[in-house]
Amino acid sequence: MAEAIDLYRQSVIGVALIETLNEMVASGALSPELAMAVVMQFDKSMCHALDKHVESRATFKGGNLRTYRYCDSIWTLNLRNTTFMNEEIETVLPMVKIVAYDMRMIEEPVEPITCQQCQ
């Protein structure tokens, strides 16, 4: 089963980080061990930031459910023409992929960190 942190690594910023680290390792500018340490810190920082610093809530409605899948306690929903709303914006997105999982199923919880803002 995939870990929760794998979802963050598949985000735009996660993919960009992994690609950059791979290029740096390939060119010899960075050791593989240091690259892995950076990825591990990214995982911890993403979990912390989403848990402690994101206060905005969004809701969605309408849309067409195109496909859905439930495998290994993970739901994947693909929606089209879905309206998302938060406190400031309402927008219709042509395609949305939602991945939801049960946190109780995570095999290795990420150890918490604290940032300067939380201290």
C-alpha positions, 0 to 999 in steps of 0.5 A: 500500500502507498504511504501518505507521503507518496501523495505529496511526492506526486504533487507538482512541487514534489515531482519538480523536487524529485526531478531536480534532485535526480539531475543533481545526483546524475551530474555529481553535484549531490550525493544520493544519500543527501538527495534522499535526506532532502526528500525525507525532509520534504515529506515531513515538511509537507505533512507539518505544513498541511496539518498546522498552517492550512486553514482554508476550507474548500467545498465542491459540488456538481460535476460528473463522476467519470471513473472511480476506484477503491483499492487498498483502502484508497479511493480515487475519483475522477470528476469533470466540470466540478465547481470548487468554492472557498471563502474567496473564489468559486471556479469550475474545473474541467477535470479533477482527480481526488485521492482519499485514504484512511489515515489509520491504514498508514503503515509508517506514520511520519514523525512530526516536526515543528517549524519556527512559526509553531515554536 
